[in-house]
Each structure stands twice: as structure tokens, then as C-alpha cells.
Amino acid sequence: MVQVRVTHAEQIEKLFERTPKQAKIILWRAINRAATAARTRASVGIRQQYVINAADVKRRIKIRTATASRLSAQVRASGPVTPLMKFKVTPTFPDAMLVRAKVKRQGTQKPIQNGFVARVSNGHINVFTRVGSSRYPIQGRFGPSIAQMMGKDEIVKGIQGRAQEVLDNRLEHEFNRLLRGEF
């Protein structure tokens, strides 16, 4: 979870004490824009390290937006582990060939011993392995969750840096709009 906050919100409100409502509006607009930029940076950072689609990443990252009474936003990733088929897997459909998978961008596809691609009764396609020597039960194979991917230190640093940059730029932009009377 990444939080975006304005460190001197009270000082900014004091600067605009004659128009406190506009000051709060300026602050929550800037914070929400920074939170949106943080989600985008999270998606880009994850996809730079992992072989996964942007839609699969963005679906799991939620933003709790700021309001005039709560001047902070949260960018949070949640959800279960990601099915291995969301990454790079060959073959992509049920087949008798050796299954290979690649989760991280660095490296090559690794073979999955006794793995096979199958469609289960609910229509879900994934990589499976047998639990025992009999035909059933089978166990699905999974990669890391989006929250685990987003929790890597270098990804978090990139997200926080981008959020702070956008927050500073948007605050300046919104203040200029207020001073010009475009509010």
C-alpha cells in the first residue's frame, strides 16, 4: 500500500484562510491526480520486471481517493495469487507438449515437471500438476500476486517518487488556477 499525503496541508490552508473551501478542493484534486499517477507507475514498474498484461495488473490495484475532509489517498494492490497462465506459458491451450513458463522478464522459460495445460469444468484454463500418482486430484500452478509484485522495494520507490513529483506539479498548477480566478 502506498499513501500519498500533503505534508504541509495546515500551512496551505492558513495561506488561503479567506477561502478555506477552495484550499481543500485544490489539495484533494492534486492528491487524487498523484494517486492516479502512482497506480500507472505501479503498473509500468510491475510490467518492467514481470511478464504480465497491464489489464491484469490494473484490475488488482485500487485507489481510495482523497476528499475535502480526508486529505490523503491510498493506492492498494490486493487479490489472490496470479494463475500461471497470466504470464508467458507455452503451450497456451491444452496440448501434450512439455509446459514451459516464464514469470520474470529476466531469464528464460523454465520447464514445469509433470505440468500440463487443461481447461477445468468451470472453463478456467491454467497449468496443473498431479498431486499423486493417480489421475486426480490435480493442483493449479500460480505465480506471485499483484500485491507481492508491487511490494518490491524498487517498485515502491518508483511509485512514491512519481506520486510526489505529480503532487508537487499539480499543487502548483491548481494554485495558479486559483490565483488567476479560473476556479
Buried (B, 14 or more C-beta within 10 A) or exposed (E): EBBBBBEEBEEBBEEBEEBEEBBBBBBBBBBBBBBBBBBBBBBBBBBEBBBBEEEBBBEBBBBBEBEEEEBBBBBBBEEEBBBBBBBBBEBEEEEEEEBBBBBEEEEEBEEBEEBBBBEEEEEEBBBBBBEEEEEEEBEBBBBBBBBEBBBBEEBBEBBBEBBBEBBEBBBEBBBEBBEEEEE
